[in-house]
Amino acid sequence: MMSSSFPVVRLKPKANARAIRHGFPWVYENEIVIDRRTRNIEAGALAILEDGERRPMGVVAVNPNSKIFCRMLDRNTEAVIDQAWLVEKFARALALREQIYDAPFYRLIHAETDGLPGVVVDRFGDTAVIQPNAYWADTLLDEMVAALVEVTGVSCVLKNGSGRARTLEGLDEDSAVLVGTAPEGPVPVVMNGATYMADLTGGQKTGLFYDQRPNHEFSAKLCKDAKVLDVFSHVGGFALASLAGGAKTALAVDGSAAALELAEAGAKASGFGDRFDTRKGDAFDVLTALAEEGETFDVVICDPPAFAPSKPALEKGLRAYERIARLAAPLVSEGGYLVLCSCSHAADLARFRGASVRGIGRAGRQAQLIHTGFAGPDHPLMPQLAESGYLKALFFRL
């Protein structure tokens, strides 16, 4: 799509043009001059963004139905947003991952930080799962998939249409096989010495959470000969990594029977099925019940879903993180470790740490914070966009 034919959208005089010039990738609806012409731009269309003094700032993708009115695609106003442009983005992203990982299992595209706003691509060997979570990406999906196949050579591409982000953009929630044939069963993924089973068609998000890989690795160092409890375990996350690190036993707790079945299959495939156990139930209820049963563990890990997915949910979310810490801390044996995680971008590190420390204190325990972990390098952080640094993992010794 040639830029010269693009409509123009303009910032209000008081909008923060400097932040956008310095790399902030979004323009909110209240920062744009809205007139009849602007209102008539179709969702997913491309436009030229100008500042309040009509100086061009770049090519943006527009969605008049979203709070994020514009997403910056290219600061060169002459850029042609086509398959060749997408190939260049995929190639740059792939070069980073191939330098770091020795096998093709990683997050290949991490949205804004890889130059493709709202787009997530996770790679599982010959299969890639794409989440086009912004309107422009849905509009250019054919070109995007062609570029993905050209750069990576994957033989299967699946579209995952689930999730809050697509709903906010006004998109459908349809999932589909875009290229090739879907895997017949779960795909085995080896990480940190354990084998995980990823359900790419029926699982959560894209089927596996690669972002916790370095935190699994660090926690495994604390787990030699340990009795481990992994709450909100999904498909065995921290539990399987701890067993690979030499844990005596690991108990995985999750509300999803399907996720726990995949965790059991992963434990068997890894060769430690005899040291692994599961318990299905609500995490808060199970933590309370374990305390009543007098159970203690050397290492307790809690990796809940986003309790604060947005700013309005922040205070309620922080109370939930505090409650998790308060219920989990009494289960940790003297000198043992408590690992608390948050994937809520609305709760920054300081707020999340404060809630966790309050919960530990209310449980009557004292803590040393020995390590703070973040997402792996296949989830790069965009320094100008706080939301890209969503994952936090706090490692406490109690």
Salt bridges, closest charged atoms under 4 A:
ASP35 OD2 - ARG37 NH2 3.57
GLU50 OE1 - ARG10 NH1 3.75
ASP51 OD2 - ARG21 NH2 2.96
ASP51 OD2 - ARG55 NE 2.79
GLU53 OE1 - ARG55 NH2 2.85
GLU88 OE2 - ARG92 NH2 3.00
GLU112 OE2 - ARG71 NH1 3.26
ASP114 OD2 - ARG97 NH2 2.67
ASP122 OD1 - ARG107 NE 2.72
ASP138 OD1 - ARG166 NH1 2.92
GLU169 OE2 - ARG71 NH2 3.10
ASP172 OD1 - LYS159 NZ 3.61
ASP172 OD1 - ARG166 NH2 3.03
GLU293 OE2 - ARG279 NH2 2.80
GLU295 OE1 - LYS227 NZ 2.88
GLU315 OE2 - ARG351 NH2 2.79
GLU322 OE1 - ARG358 NE 3.02
GLU322 OE2 - ARG362 NH1 2.74
ASP378 OD2 - ARG213 NH2 3.52
ASP378 OD1 - HIS379 ND1 3.00
